[in-house]
Amino acid sequence: MITYLKALTLYLKSTIVAYYLFFNSPEWGIFRQADRITLREVRQIPIPDFSLEEVSILARLHDGFLSLEQEAIKANTLTREWATKLQEQLDTELCKILKIPPKLLLFAKEFMEIKLLLDDSYSKRRLLSNKPSRTQLYDYALLFRDELDGFANDNRRHQVNISQGSDFTECMIEIRYVDTVLEPIIHQNLGDSLTKLGENLKQKHSQNVYIQKSLRVFDGPRVYIYKPTRLLDWTKTQAINDAVSLVQEILEFRIQ
């Protein structure tokens, strides 16, 4: 019984469960600062039918994470960054054991860490002004490439190059017929070279309210995507959405 409770505790601590609870907890959606849920909401959480092997593995992971936490407390190294890394490890291991699709974890993780913060005015301003790091741009390009390569399913490969400007960023996708996967290329600090383009893509919605559009340019085997240099526009989930949208647009154009 104790072993099962350890496995259940680890599952309830996952980002997947937190993601589920957001859409089933009325207080969380209305009162952003609420950090509690009711017993009724907990009872509605879908619980997997753990096998004996899964229970055993999850219980051992629980003990391991608990030991790491106790060591961090003793060493006074229990920081927010440390807790974030431990949560990532927990989520990754849990999804492997329960065979949860990696994309589902990705959607849940980015929603909880980025999009949910838009409900808070201070965090919203910070997120809208934050620029993606080189690592975040590389992760975007990597997933964008993998999605397009997976759709092609032949010897067509996609070279993804990103050139980051101060206000606007260019993503160039080029089709090449090679046998090897192509490494994304990231260029940063291009300055204000794309600022004029960004200004031309702003559309006034109402007084003091503007909508920032993106732009796609098709040039033979190359496609150029221009978007604002904001973290929200260069996340991993956005890479998946952009790849799907690009494929749909190409297919619609061919049908016409």
HUPE-V621446 format. One line per field, one symbol per residue. ss: DSSP state (H for helix, E for strand, C for the rest). phi: phi as a letter, one per 30 degrees, with the letter a starting at -180 (. if undefined). burial: + if it has 24 or more other C-alpha atoms within 12 Angstrom, else -. A space follows every 10 residues. Layout:
ss->???
phi->???
burial->???
This chain:
ss->CHHHHHHHHH HHCCHHHHHH HHCCCHHHHH CCCCCCCCHH HHHCCCCCCC CHHHHHHHHH HHHHHHHHHH HHHHCCCCCH HHHHHHHHHH HHHHHHHHCC CHHHHHHHHH HHHCHHHHHC HHHHHHHHHC CCCHHHHHHH HHHHHHHHHH HHCCCEEEEE EEEECCCEEE EEEEEEECCC CCCCEEECCC CCCCHHHHHH CEEEEECCEE EECCEEEEEC CEEEEEEECC HHHCCHHHHH HHHHHHHHHH HHHHHC
phi->.ddddddddd dddddedddd dedbcedddc ceddcbbcdd ddddddcdde dddddddddd dedddddddd dddddhcdcd dddddddddd dddddddchd eedddddddd dddbdddddc ddddddddcd cddddddddd dddedddddd ddhaddbcdc cccccdcbbc bccbdbcbcc dcddcccchd icdcdedddd cdbdcadibb ccdcbbbcbi dcbcccbedb eecbdddddd dddddddddd dddddd
burial->---+-+++++ ++++++++++ ++--+--+-- ---------- ----+----- ---++-++++ ++--+----- ---------- -----+++-+ +++++-++-- ----++++++ ++++++---- ------++-- ++---+++++ +++++++++- ------++++ ++++++++++ +++++----- -+-+++++-- ---+--++-- ---------- -+-++----- --++++++++ ++++++++++ -++--+---- ------
